[in-house]
Amino acid sequence: MKVLIVDDEKNIQKILSDIITDNEWKPFVAGTTEEAEDILKREFIDVLLLDVFLEREREGLDFLQKIRTDYDFPPEVVIITGHGTIDMAIEAVKMGAYDLIEKPPSIERLTFAIKRAYEHIKNTRKRLYIKEDETPIIGNSAKLKKVMGIVKSVAPTDGSVLITGESGVGKELIAKSIHLNSKRKDGPFIIVNSAAIPADLVESELFGYEKGAFTNALKMKRGRFELADGGTLFLDEIGDMSLKTQSKILRALQDKKIERVGGEGTIKVDVRIIAATNKDIEKMTKEGKFREDLYYRLNVVRIHIDPLKERKEDIKPLFNYYVNKFSQDYGRMVKKIDSDVYKYILNEEWKGNIRELKNFAEKAVIFSKNDEISLSQLGLKFESLKEKFGSFSLAKKEFEKNYLEKALAANNFNISQTAKMLIMDKGNLFKKIKSLGIKIEDSKDSD
């Protein structure tokens, strides 16, 4: 935790700084609001201890108003007030300060206030800026168990991880599992979906920008690297990033420093990187579409997640989980799922993987009747593979018929020319045409 002390009394600065250090937090000290603002621009402060009466009477209140206006991620503010400034302190709380403490502060009271303020700011940031997904990792397949074994091994380390697999297989869930089982679990988990951010905005989203850096930059904005400081940055769809952005990410990883757009100084960041892609990243690297040096930097540990159609054992438990979830969401009580429903879901290819299966489960719950889910309610019918595709001989016959019809049409239905093109005896071709039921009334023959 980073705590900034803004007080013009040296003895108070020393007392507060010692208390913060004793709790193994990191203190920053400023005697003026100008010094405080310089620190806020380069450090991601969590809690600010602010004296309301500095060089002038309302300077603390004016500074409180300024940081709440000019910063997109302002710290939680705890007001420190002396005798005669109680009214101003109460006004500060009304303006958004989290708590107030009288001078001289007791160690217990100050420590308690800082801890509460920090927990509050953590939860606020998480709700506002971190995508929450309560879905657990569900499945019984050997392939999923292998993935979770790698997760268990790599999570406690700080090694970079590259997760590959089709869209919808659960790459974000695996990344989140690594974070939650790491020593950074109490830090932020920040997601960047590279494919969802316009190319001209990626740099400012990743690294932030200073006030006035460009048109409409009305206040300083911290980038995702700063927000992930002390935690994990998940770079989803990394294969969609431009070579220019890849270069800046590589430099940030190497130097552990970033520069905001329009900024003059560098900012230290302590971030673990987990990247993911649904593209063939090795092929992109060989073709020069992805930086080789960044690829090796990210690919310290590789985790590949197979598509759902190759993990049949995971389909039924996933479907049951989502049916229960949506039953609760929609106030339904599904007591029975018809056996044909299970046959159907195990027979499908699920090209959208878990995401598609989840949508199907939601639809099934919505159309359920009499506490039961059946295919007829969904306008579907289970077909076995044989029913869906027919026998091999029938499929072969259908292919031959389509093939010969196209060959005849290409030769203006001239059987001799068609036989020559197919390197086939004319008599045998004629027999095949008749056996397949191809109409030849309008056929022409030069012989």
Secondary structure as UniProt FT lines:
FT   STRAND          2..6
FT   HELIX           10..22
FT   TURN            23..24
FT   STRAND          26..30
FT   HELIX           33..42
FT   STRAND          47..51
FT   TURN            57..58
FT   HELIX           59..70
FT   STRAND          76..81
FT   TURN            83..84
FT   HELIX           86..94
FT   TURN            95..96
FT   STRAND          99..102
FT   HELIX           107..129
FT   HELIX           142..154
FT   TURN            155..156
FT   STRAND          161..164
FT   TURN            167..168
FT   HELIX           171..180
FT   TURN            183..186
FT   STRAND          189..193
FT   HELIX           194..196
FT   HELIX           199..201
FT   HELIX           202..207
FT   STRAND          208..209
FT   TURN            211..212
FT   TURN            215..216
FT   STRAND          220..222
FT   HELIX           224..227
FT   TURN            228..230
FT   STRAND          232..236
FT   HELIX           238..240
FT   HELIX           243..255
FT   STRAND          257..258
FT   STRAND          267..268
FT   STRAND          272..277
FT   HELIX           281..286
FT   TURN            287..288
FT   HELIX           292..298
FT   TURN            299..300
FT   STRAND          301..304
FT   HELIX           308..310
FT   HELIX           312..329
FT   TURN            330..331
FT   STRAND          336..337
FT   HELIX           339..347
FT   TURN            351..352
FT   HELIX           353..366
FT   TURN            370..371
FT   STRAND          372..373
FT   HELIX           376..378
FT   HELIX           385..389
FT   HELIX           392..410
FT   TURN            411..413
FT   HELIX           415..421
FT   TURN            422..423
FT   HELIX           426..435
FT   TURN            436..437
FT   TURN            441..442
//
